[in-house]
């Protein structure tokens, strides 16, 4: 498995938080085409087929951590 760049890790973390390409582009001040390139490289380097697998990988690799379940439940109440 190839090592992710810092920017690829940022993009992966934002993907795991549910952001779409346009939201990631706005957050990082880059174009959507640049985000698409980063997403494609993340998938290729990690040997994944889609964003869903990338989100699971982000949690498995410790790039993002689950929120406190109590906070999530309170937000939905």
N, C-alpha and C positions, 0 to 999 in steps of 0.2 A: 504494500500500500504506500503510495506516495504521500509525502508530508504536505499538509495544507498550508498555504500562506496565511499571514495574519488577516488579510482582507477576506480570503475564502472562509476563514473561521468566523469572521464577523457576519458574513452573508449567511452562513449556516446557522448561526445563533438567531439571526433575525427571521430566517425561514422557520426555525423551530418555535418562534414566538407567534407564528401565524401570519407573518407579513407576506404580501404579494410582491411581485417584482417592482411595481411602481412605488409602493410604500418603501421598499428597501432602497430604491434609487433616491427617493427624497430624503431618507434618513442619512444616507452616505454621501449625498451631493454628487451622484454619478448618473449617467444615462441608464435607461432601462436595458439598452443593448449591452452595456458593461455588466449589469447585474446578470443578464442571461448568460453571458460568458462565464462569470464566476460560478453560477449555479451549475452549468454544464461541467466545469472543471471539478467542482466538488463531487458531483455524481460520478464522474469518470475516475477520479483519484480514489474514491472510497468503494468503487465497484458497485454502485447502486443504480437502480433503474428509474426511480422517481423521487419526488419531493417527500412523499410519505416515508419512504425508507431513510431519507436524509434526516428527517425529524427524529426518527427512532435512533439513528446513529448519533445524533447530537446529544441525546440524553444518555445513551450507552457510553459515549466517550467523555461525558462530564463537561461538555461545552456549555450546556444549559442544565439547570436543576429544576425539578418540579417545584411549583409554588406550594405554600402551606395550604393544605386542603381546607382548613377552617376559613382562611381568607377568601378562597374561591367560593365556598358555599355562602358566605356572608354577602359576597358581591352579587350572587344570583338571587338572593332573598328579596 
